[in-house]
Amino acid sequence: VNMSIAILPMSAEFGWNPATVGVIQSSFFWGYLLTQ
């Protein structure tokens, strides 16, 4: 799943603000990076 595309409907559904979206995307990136 492409997180940058999937985060748009997820943020609307869960009511996340831009700061929360940034933290989620950053966490996904670092988690992905560390497991590669």
C-alpha positions as CSV (number, residue, x, y, z in Angstrom):
1,V,0.0,0.0,0.0
2,N,1.3,3.4,-0.9
3,M,1.1,5.3,2.4
4,S,1.1,8.8,0.8
5,I,-2.1,7.9,-1.1
6,A,-3.8,5.8,1.6
7,I,-3.3,8.5,4.3
8,L,-5.7,10.9,2.6
9,P,-8.9,9.0,3.1
10,M,-7.7,7.7,6.4
11,S,-7.1,11.2,7.7
12,A,-10.6,12.2,6.7
13,E,-12.2,9.1,8.2
14,F,-10.4,9.3,11.5
15,G,-10.3,13.1,11.8
16,W,-6.5,13.4,11.9
17,N,-4.9,16.9,11.6
18,P,-1.8,17.5,9.5
19,A,0.5,17.2,12.5
20,T,-0.9,13.7,13.3
21,V,-0.6,12.7,9.6
22,G,3.1,13.8,9.6
23,V,3.8,11.7,12.7
24,I,2.1,8.6,11.2
25,Q,4.0,9.0,7.9
26,S,7.3,9.5,9.7
27,S,6.7,6.4,11.9
28,F,5.9,4.3,8.8
29,F,9.0,5.6,7.0
30,W,11.3,4.8,9.9
31,G,9.8,1.5,10.6
32,Y,10.1,0.5,7.0
33,L,13.7,1.8,6.8
34,L,14.8,-0.1,9.9
35,T,13.3,-3.4,8.7
36,Q,15.0,-3.3,5.3
